[in-house]
């Protein structure tokens, strides 16, 4: 049930009075205004009326009378009450009013009780019922028989038969500064003050001002200039703010400044904040997009201050670039891979037409991959080039050419591994285990060595990666193979020399045997 109070209950008592020989009625009309939660009530309510002999005692004189399903609009209601002839006998009377929502609950007493004005006591003018027509009660307000009716300022009295018409005059006059013209009232000169005796403006209101009506749910629809430093335009129930609740607001001309401290903001919308502070925010209650100034870069920022992506688009398209929650960037995709800082879907062109260079570097600022006009591709000594699958070199040549100029070398000495080491190597056939992170698949058979075995024979041919896995460097094996070939060639030369000597000795032996056989003949 709504909280109801009597502070806004304004009682108006109207008495049905008859003249002549007609009997005087005991009914009277009660009009009032009912507030709920500080605002005029609207709806259907049950009202209960009880007459007491004091403002706080428990003695009931009459009632209670209950009116069910009474319609109340904008707080106003009117009801006819009849407590009979034995109530208004002269002593003071107080009216207790109870209220509840239609159809349920207990009545809530509205305090304080309302003192009944003398108007209803007209029904107790005991001697008046015996006064003849045309007679005058001289004791009424100390008047005499000859009563003169005098019109006040801007008031006209017009008697006609049994009718006396009281009306406002059309052109004003008298001592009042207000003038009337048919249904209009106006003030010719000076200022109007409400709550002040020294107005400084044409209309000077010292205090709160309310202009508006009330919605069906009790929320005021208003323009409110309050005493708590706020302005409300629209529906408002809270203080200390300016609320604009219409569907649209259009500023046809001029610029708008928020926090600028100037009457002439530079742009259509200028928002000034302290350094390292947020400015404009766009949100649906969950996703929050905001601007920011200062911070680690000292410049301007645009981004989400909730845990959501930031996407960019043009021409009302879908996202053409997206920054994910982890900071990875996707171009051509709204879901960049979590493995890469830059994920590009589609063709990518980097034009180097004026001597520019494209670097791929690590945190040490040493370029791992350099693409430069006229120089082609360079993979520096600080990193490795990993090719998944076969690598093809086209348009002549089949080799990779490292720097080998003597002028670039020092501490030159012989490389020892050779035939002995080559003979210990064990080439094998194998399948890789499936390892998507390293782009390895078991789909095809490979030929090569086992790195752990090679490391025991030619340590220079094995390198350990940052991930702890061993990698094979074929060059040391190539150089060992060359040494092995040279060793074999040396042995071959020795064998050839030995064979030549044996051949020479055999030839001499054959010659001696031939000579001996000839002598014997």
C-alpha positions in Angstrom: 0.0 0.0 0.0 1.3 3.5 -0.8 2.4 5.6 2.1 -0.3 8.2 2.7 0.0 11.3 4.8 -2.2 14.2 5.8 0.2 17.0 5.1 -1.3 17.4 1.7 -4.9 16.8 2.8 -6.8 20.0 2.2 -10.4 19.9 3.6 -13.1 22.0 2.0 -16.6 21.9 3.5 -19.6 22.9 1.5 -23.0 23.0 3.1 -26.3 22.4 1.3 -28.4 25.3 2.6 -32.1 25.9 1.6 -34.3 28.9 2.2 -37.9 29.5 2.8 -40.1 26.7 4.2 -37.8 23.9 2.9 -36.4 21.5 5.5 -32.7 21.9 6.3 -30.6 18.9 5.2 -28.0 17.3 7.5 -25.7 16.3 4.6 -22.7 18.2 3.6 -20.0 17.8 0.9 -16.4 17.2 1.9 -13.7 18.0 -0.6 -10.0 17.2 -0.1 -6.7 16.4 -1.6 -4.9 13.1 -0.9 -1.1 12.8 -1.2 0.8 9.5 -1.5 4.6 9.4 -1.0 4.6 13.2 -1.2 2.8 13.5 -4.5 -0.9 13.7 -5.4 -2.6 10.3 -5.4 -4.5 8.9 -8.3 -6.6 5.8 -8.5 -9.4 4.0 -6.5 -9.3 4.1 -2.7 -11.6 3.3 0.2 -12.2 6.2 2.6 -13.6 6.0 6.2 -14.9 9.1 8.1 -15.5 9.3 11.9 -16.6 12.3 14.0 -14.8 12.8 17.4 -15.4 15.2 20.3 -11.7 16.2 20.5 -8.6 16.4 18.5 -7.0 13.4 20.2 -9.6 11.7 22.5 -11.2 8.4 21.9 -14.9 9.4 22.2 -16.7 8.8 18.9 -19.7 11.1 18.3 -20.8 9.6 15.0 -19.6 7.1 12.3 -17.6 5.6 10.9 -19.0 6.1 7.4 -17.2 4.2 4.7 -17.0 5.1 1.0 -15.7 2.2 -1.1 -14.0 2.4 -4.5 -13.8 6.2 -4.5 -12.2 7.6 -7.6 -9.3 10.1 -6.9 -7.7 12.0 -9.7 -4.6 14.1 -9.2 -5.2 13.9 -5.5 -8.6 15.6 -5.5 -11.8 14.0 -4.3 -15.3 15.0 -3.2 -17.8 13.0 -1.1 -21.2 13.8 0.5 -21.3 12.9 4.3 -24.5 12.7 6.5 -24.0 11.9 10.2 -27.6 12.8 11.1 -29.2 15.5 13.3 -27.6 14.6 16.6 -24.0 15.4 15.7 -23.7 19.1 15.3 -25.4 20.4 18.4 -22.9 23.2 19.2 -19.7 21.7 20.7 -16.6 21.4 18.6 -16.2 18.4 16.4 -13.2 16.8 14.7 -13.2 14.5 11.6 -10.9 11.4 11.6 -10.2 10.1 8.1 -8.9 6.6 7.3 -7.7 5.4 3.9 -6.7 2.2 2.2 -6.3 0.9 -1.3 -9.4 -0.5 -2.8 -10.4 -3.9 -1.6 -7.9 -4.9 1.1 -5.9 -4.2 4.2 -6.6 -2.0 7.2 -7.5 1.6 7.1 -4.6 4.0 7.8 -5.5 7.0 9.9 -4.5 10.4 8.5 -3.2 12.6 11.2 -4.0 15.1 12.6 -7.8 15.0 12.7 -9.5 17.8 10.8 -11.4 20.4 12.9 -14.8 20.9 11.4 -15.5 24.5 10.5 -18.6 26.3 11.6 -20.2 25.9 8.2 -21.9 22.6 9.0 -23.4 24.2 12.1 -25.8 26.1 9.9 -28.0 23.1 10.3 -28.3 23.8 14.0 -29.7 27.4 13.7 -32.5 26.4 15.9 -34.4 29.6 15.8 -33.7 30.2 12.1 -36.3 27.7 11.1 -39.0 29.8 12.6 -37.9 33.1 11.0 -40.5 34.4 8.5 -39.7 35.1 4.9 -38.2 38.6 4.6 -37.1 38.8 8.2 -33.5 39.6 9.1 -31.4 38.1 11.9 -29.8 41.2 13.3 -27.3 39.4 15.4 -25.6 37.9 12.4 -22.0 39.4 12.3 -23.2 42.4 14.2 -25.0 43.7 11.0 -28.1 45.9 11.0 -31.3 45.6 9.0 -30.1 48.0 6.4 -27.1 46.2 4.8 -25.1 47.9 2.1 -23.1 45.6 -0.3 -19.9 47.3 -1.3 -17.8 46.0 -4.3 -14.0 45.7 -3.8 -11.3 46.3 -6.4 -12.0 44.8 -9.8 -15.3 43.4 -8.5 -18.8 44.2 -9.7 -22.1 43.6 -7.8 -25.2 43.3 -10.0 -28.6 42.6 -8.2 -31.4 41.4 -10.3 -34.6 40.2 -8.6 -33.7 37.4 -6.2 -30.2 37.1 -7.8 -27.0 38.9 -6.8 -24.2 38.5 -9.4 -20.6 39.0 -8.2 -18.0 39.2 -11.0 -14.6 40.6 -11.8 -14.5 43.9 -13.8 -13.1 43.9 -17.3 -10.6 46.7 -17.1 -9.2 46.4 -13.6 -9.1 49.5 -11.5 -8.9 50.3 -7.8 -5.7 49.7 -6.0 -4.8 46.4 -7.5 -1.8 46.3 -9.9 -3.4 43.3 -11.7 -5.6 43.9 -14.7 -8.0 41.6 -16.4 -9.2 41.3 -19.9 -12.0 38.7 -20.4 -10.3 35.4 -19.3 -6.8 37.0 -19.1 -5.0 38.6 -16.2 -1.8 40.7 -16.6 0.5 43.1 -14.9 1.2 46.4 -16.7 4.5 47.5 -15.2 7.2 46.6 -12.7 8.4 43.2 -11.4 6.6 40.3 -9.8 8.2 38.7 -6.8 7.2 35.3 -5.3 8.8 34.7 -1.9 10.6 38.1 -2.1 9.6 41.7 -1.6 12.4 43.0 -3.8 12.2 41.2 -7.1 15.2 41.8 -9.4 13.7 40.3 -12.6 10.3 40.5 -14.4 9.5 37.3 -12.5 11.7 36.6 -9.5 11.0 33.4 -7.5 12.8 32.9 -4.3 12.5 29.1 -3.7 11.4 26.1 -5.6 9.2 26.3 -8.7 7.2 23.5 -10.2 5.6 23.6 -13.6 3.9 20.4 -14.8 1.3 17.7 -14.3 1.5 14.2 -13.0 1.7 10.8 -14.7 -0.6 8.0 -13.9 2.0 6.2 -11.8 2.4 9.3 -9.6 5.7 10.4 -11.2 5.7 14.2 -11.9 6.1 15.4 -15.4 7.7 18.7 -14.8 10.1 21.6 -15.3 11.5 22.0 -11.8 13.9 24.6 -10.6 14.7 23.2 -7.2 16.3 24.4 -3.9 19.0 21.8 -4.1 20.9 23.1 -7.1 19.3 21.1 -9.8 17.1 21.5 -12.9 14.7 18.7 -14.0 13.1 18.7 -17.4 10.9 15.7 -17.8 10.1 12.9 -15.3 12.2 13.2 -12.2 12.3 11.8 -8.7 15.8 12.6 -7.5 17.7 15.8 -6.6 21.1 17.2 -7.4 21.1 16.7 -11.1 19.9 17.9 -14.4 17.7 15.4 -16.2 16.6 15.7 -19.8 14.3 12.8 -20.4 12.6 13.6 -23.7 13.2 11.2 -26.6 15.2 13.8 -28.6 17.0 17.1 -28.0 18.0 19.2 -30.9 20.4 22.2 -30.7 19.8 23.9 -34.1 22.8 26.2 -33.8 25.9 26.8 -31.7 28.4 24.6 -29.9 28.0 22.6 -26.6 30.7 22.6 -24.0 30.9 20.4 -20.9 33.4 21.4 -18.3 35.1 23.8 -20.7 34.8 26.9 -18.4 34.0 29.1 -21.4 30.9 30.3 -23.1 32.4 29.7 -26.5 33.4 26.0 -26.9 35.6 25.4 -30.0 33.6 22.5 -31.5 30.1 21.2 -31.8 30.7 19.1 -28.7 33.7 19.8 -26.4 34.3 17.9 -23.2 37.0 19.0 -20.9 38.4 16.8 -18.2 41.5 16.7 -16.0 44.6 14.9 -17.4 44.4 11.1 -16.8 40.6 11.1 -16.8 37.8 9.6 -18.9 35.7 11.8 -21.1 32.8 10.6 -23.4 31.4 7.2 -22.7 29.0 5.2 -24.8 27.5 2.1 -23.1 24.6 -0.3 -23.3 25.0 -1.1 -19.6 27.6 -3.8 -20.2 29.9 -2.8 -23.0 31.6 0.6 -22.2 33.4 2.6 -24.9 35.2 5.7 -23.7 37.8 8.3 -24.5 40.7 9.0 -22.2 43.5 11.6 -21.9 47.0 11.3 -20.5 48.2 8.0 -19.0 51.5 6.3 -20.0 51.6 7.8 -23.5 50.5 11.3 -22.5 48.2 11.5 -25.5 44.6 10.6 -26.4 43.0 7.2 -26.0 39.9 5.5 -27.4 38.9 2.0 -26.2 36.7 -0.2 -24.1 36.9 0.1 -20.3 35.0 -3.1 -20.0 36.4 -6.5 -20.9 35.3 -6.4 -24.5 36.9 -6.1 -28.0 37.4 -2.9 -29.9 36.4 -3.1 -33.6 36.7 -0.6 -36.5 34.5 -0.3 -39.6 33.9 1.9 -42.5 30.8 2.6 -44.7 28.6 0.8 -42.2 30.4 -2.5 -42.9 31.3 -5.3 -40.6 34.5 -5.2 -38.6 37.5 -4.6 -40.8 40.0 -4.5 -37.8 39.5 -5.8 -34.3 41.6 -5.5 -31.2 40.9 -8.5 -28.9 40.7 -8.4 -25.1 44.3 -9.7 -24.9 45.6 -6.9 -27.2 46.1 -9.0 -30.3 45.1 -7.3 -33.6 43.0 -8.9 -36.3 42.7 -7.5 -39.8 40.0 -9.1 -41.9 38.9 -11.1 -38.9 36.8 -10.2 -35.9 38.5 -13.1 -33.9 42.3 -12.7 -34.1 44.3 -15.7 -33.0 45.5 -15.8 -29.4 48.9 -17.0 -30.7 49.8 -13.9 -32.7 49.9 -10.2 -32.0 48.9 -9.6 -35.6 46.5 -11.9 -37.5 45.8 -10.9 -41.1 43.2 -12.7 -43.2 43.6 -12.0 -46.8 46.5 -10.7 -49.1 49.0 -8.4 -47.6 51.3 -6.0 -49.5 54.2 -4.0 -48.1 55.5 -1.6 -50.7 59.2 -0.5 -50.3 59.7 2.1 -53.0 61.9 4.7 -51.4 64.6 2.8 -49.6 62.4 1.9 -46.7 63.0 -1.3 -44.7 60.7 -3.8 -43.1 62.0 -5.3 -39.9 61.0 -8.3 -37.8 62.8 -8.0 -34.5 62.8 -9.4 -31.0 62.9 -7.5 -27.7 66.6 -6.8 -28.2 66.0 -4.6 -31.1 68.1 -6.8 -33.3 66.4 -7.4 -36.7 65.7 -11.0 -37.4 64.2 -10.5 -40.8 65.0 -7.5 -43.0 63.3 -6.6 -46.3 65.0 -3.7 -48.0 64.7 -2.2 -51.5 67.6 -3.5 -53.6 68.8 -5.9 -50.9 66.1 -8.5 -51.0 65.7 -10.7 -47.9 68.2 -11.0 -45.0 68.0 -13.4 -42.1 70.6 -12.3 -39.6 72.9 -14.4 -37.6 70.8 -13.6 -34.5 68.0 -15.9 -35.5 67.0 -18.9 -37.6 64.8 -19.3 -40.6 62.3 -22.1 -40.1 60.6 -23.5 -43.2 57.7 -25.9 -42.7 57.9 -28.3 -45.6 60.1 -28.0 -48.7 61.8 -24.7 -49.7 62.2 -23.8 -53.3 64.6 -21.4 -54.9 63.7 -20.5 -58.5 65.4 -18.8 -61.5 68.8 -20.4 -61.2 71.0 -21.7 -58.5 70.2 -24.3 -55.8 72.3 -23.1 -52.9 72.0 -20.9 -49.8 75.1 -18.7 -49.7 76.4 -17.6 -46.3 79.1 -15.0 -46.0 82.5 -16.8 -46.6 84.9 -14.0 -47.5 88.3 -14.4 -45.7 88.2 -10.8 -44.9 85.2 -11.4 -42.7 86.9 -14.3 -40.8 89.4 -14.8 -38.0 90.8 -17.6 -35.8 90.7 -20.0 -38.8 91.6 -23.6 -38.0 90.9 -27.1 -39.3 87.6 -28.8 -38.6 88.4 -32.2 -37.2 85.4 -34.5 -37.7 85.6 -36.7 -40.7 85.4 -40.3 -41.9 85.3 -41.8 -38.4 82.3 -39.7 -37.4 80.5 -40.1 -40.7 80.8 -43.9 -40.4 79.1 -43.7 -36.9 76.0 -41.7 -38.1 72.8 -43.7 -38.4 70.3 -42.4 -41.0 66.8 -43.5 -40.2 63.2 -43.4 -41.5 60.6 -42.0 -39.2 57.2 -40.2 -38.7 56.9 -37.0 -36.6 54.5 -37.0 -33.8 51.5 -34.6 -34.4 52.5 -31.2 -32.9 50.4 -28.4 -34.3 52.3 -25.8 -32.4 55.5 -26.7 -34.3 53.6 -27.5 -37.5 54.6 -31.2 -37.3 52.4 -33.9 -38.6 52.6 -37.7 -38.8 51.0 -37.8 -42.2 54.2 -38.6 -44.2 57.5 -40.6 -43.7 60.7 -38.6 -43.2 64.4 -39.5 -43.5 67.0 -38.1 -41.2 68.9 -38.5 -38.0 68.1 -38.7 -34.3 69.5 -35.5 -32.8 70.6 -37.2 -29.5 72.7 -39.7 -31.5 74.2 -37.1 -33.7 75.1 -34.9 -30.6 77.3 -37.8 -29.3 79.2 -38.0 -32.5 79.3 -34.4 -34.0 78.1 -32.0 -31.3 78.5 -29.0 -33.6 75.6 -30.4 -35.7 73.0 -30.1 -32.9 71.5 -26.9 -31.3 69.0 -26.7 -28.5 66.0 -24.3 -29.0 64.4 -22.1 -26.3 61.7 -24.7 -26.0 64.3 -27.3 -25.0 64.0 -29.4 -28.2 67.1 -30.3 -30.2 67.5 -29.2 -33.8 69.8 -30.6 -36.5 72.3 -28.3 -38.3 73.3 -30.1 -41.4 76.4 -28.0 -42.3 78.8 -29.6 -39.7 77.8 -33.0 -41.2 78.5 -31.7 -44.7 82.0 -30.5 -43.6 82.7 -33.8 -41.8 81.6 -35.6 -45.0 84.1 -33.5 -47.0 86.8 -34.4 -44.5 85.8 -38.1 -44.9 86.0 -37.8 -48.7 89.4 -36.3 -48.4 90.5 -39.0 -46.0 89.2 -41.7 -48.4 91.0 -39.9 -51.2 94.2 -40.0 -49.3 93.8 -43.7 -48.6 93.0 -44.2 -52.2 96.2 -42.5 -53.3 98.1 -44.7 -50.9 96.5 -47.8 -52.3 97.2 -46.6 -55.8 100.9 -46.0 -54.9 101.1 -49.4 -53.3 99.4 -51.1 -56.2 101.8 -49.3 -58.6 104.8 -50.5 -56.6 103.4 -54.1 -56.5 102.7 -53.9 -60.2 106.3 -52.7 -60.9 107.7 -55.5 -58.7 105.5 -58.1 -60.4 106.7 -56.9 -63.8 110.3 -57.1 -62.7 109.7 -60.6 -61.3 108.1 -61.7 -64.5 111.0 -60.3 -66.5 113.5 -62.2 -64.3 111.6 -65.4 -64.6 111.4 -65.0 -68.4 115.1 -64.4 -68.6 115.8 -67.4 -66.4 113.6 -69.6 -68.5 115.3 -68.5 -71.7 118.8 -69.2 -70.4 117.6 -72.7 -69.4 116.7 -73.4 -73.0 
